[in-house]
Amino acid sequence: ADRRLKGVDFTETTCGFCAVGCRFQLVSKDDEVLGAVPTDDPDHAPVNDFSTCVKGKFGYEFANSDDRLTTPLVRGDDGELHEATWDEALTRVVEGFESIREESGADALAAFASSKCTNEEDYLMQKFARTVLGTKNIDNCARLCHSSTVAALKQTLGFGAMSNRINEDIGEADAYLITGSNTTESHPVLSTRIKRNVHDGADLVVFDPRKVEIAEHASQYVRTKPGYDVAWINGLIRYIVANDLHDEAFIEERTRNFEEVREKVEPFTPEEVERLAGVPPEELERAAETIATADSVVFGWAMGMTQHSHGTQNVLALADLALVTGNVGKPGAGVSPFRGHNNVQGGGGDMGTLPNNLPGYRDVTDPDVLDEFEEAWGVRPPDEVGLKVPEVFTEALAGNVEGLYVMGENPALSEPDVSHAEEALAELPFLVVQDIFETETTEYADVVLPAATFSEKEGTFTNTERRVQLVGQATTPPGGARQDWRIIQDLARRMGHDWSYADPASIMDEIATVAPIYGGISHDRLREEGGLQWPCRDADDPGTPYLYDEEFNFDDGRARFVPADTGEPGELPSEEYPLTLTTGRVLYHWHTGTLTRRVEGLMDHVGEAFVEVNPATAERLGVVDGGRVRVESARGAIEVRAEVSERPGDGVVFVPMHFAAEGAVNRLTGERFDPTSGIPEYKVSSVRLTPIDDG
Ligand code: SF4
């Protein structure tokens, strides 16, 4: 970029799309974001140096869009949303929440935080829910992505997070097992690191029902049957133990309960694994040998492991496999859940926007923890576990949740079986939505509050490797739009709480006092030293590049093997719905598409939803490439273009998650949940396909 251009500003910041956490400079002029250029300070860009992906480089039209919400909206007696002043809108919000609380109690209220917002904003959102509204019901969309990862890793290793670093560990592993992750399209810069290392000789083993792009680079790709992952992972463990390839010294010195896992995996003979998961014995054996004999292995996964009715069991099995082979707590190895949203690790977890955890993953039912928070906040937080996102909708339909405050989320498109979520949103007596655009969810709102996007605010995001990094403000929010932390603070004050944060830095100072894993983090330090990886317990703590090098996060310092149970998907193919649908992402779009569907350059690449169909399936059904088809499940139907491709196996179809209207895939998915984490089973639904035309 030509730095001499007059009136052009360059702002160091962290990407607002995915959790890889690339750093770059936003280029802006006259309060418009023009694009991104490499950082001036590569030492503070450890993940990406000078590179970014297509979204990070060009995906900013949305910020300048004429569609941005610039003034609050309040629903009038005529049933329509009308422009209002901030005073009118906030008065309505306060009246709405207070009257429900008076008549039905605080637990008739719920709030959703946002993995897109900063740590500071999400921290305030959960504090607002717990101390101002007084409700136990606070959750966020991480419920829908890695809640099963968090549940499983907390039980086995102690922290519900990635154990290692992107560059030094994932970029340097001797071998990889990647499963249920379309890494190239969902985490582009991270996948480049992996591919570069594979090019230099590392082994890459990919198990996935869909031959995703990264599988093209694999030394071994194994197609699996959707929904039977515990079978092949337990099968790998069985083979490794039976052939004495496990790391006995590590198991002996650093773990507990190995015998329970040894017994559990006994039935998973190669023949049984083939029967259940469709993995041929020779493929299982080859993968087991690669994993067991490598010097260091990184286990990488994403939604393909977690979004199942037994997602927690899947991740338990992966953690067991990592422990059996001694691949945790050393360089070049580790467990790597690839997180999705830019700040899902921080805002969606660390900040306590969870029904069971206060900031720093502190237990809401522990009286000592509650004493500490009461001391810090001046108000005692509720001492019960609150409702999870899907439960909020069920309780809304039952009339038990009456008021909902949604910040930066679009549940009317992201929930499974959206028709059901729509019904619940329509039933809710009072809904407040804070967002940067009107979305499918604002259609149901009583009050809409216009917020700021990441280029318009300061704060921090925590990336997938637990690295807390600064976000810089490049532009001002358009019109009357305001930063989320200011809106929440204003509401708290109007509801009688004396909040007076001067800026996001002072909010981080408070976070450091209540969340010990952030104890040494401050904006000043991040500005001087660059990002810091938690746990970072005090001002002298340099942070923790990889976890568990000496001990696991339990009192005795030992990891726990937890045997994983195999289970069937909640819905199996039937005569009426004989195909298996799986959902996912494409490179050019982001989640429900609220941002990227507004960027012409991205829409030029992929402008509408589609269904990928294997050639054999297509031939049987008379579906042609480019033709339109109807995809139906027991819950609803969509009409999309067919893409005939070898990527899915015969009998399996794939639809991306980013589109609305007739392309909204969550019309098809169902409400089946993992019993531990509450994650919905997006990855397995039964459908049928009917050709409409030849395109
Ligand atoms: Fe942003 Fe992720 Fe792309 Fe990096 S890889 S530029 S963090 S979207």
Boltz pocket constraint, residues with backbone or C-beta under 6 A from the ligand:
constraints:
  - pocket:
      binder: B
      contacts: [[A, 15], [A, 16], [A, 17], [A, 18], [A, 19], [A, 20], [A, 21], [A, 22], [A, 48], [A, 51], [A, 52], [A, 53], [A, 54], [A, 55], [A, 56], [A, 57], [A, 186], [A, 187], [A, 188], [A, 189], [A, 190]]
      max_distance: 6.0
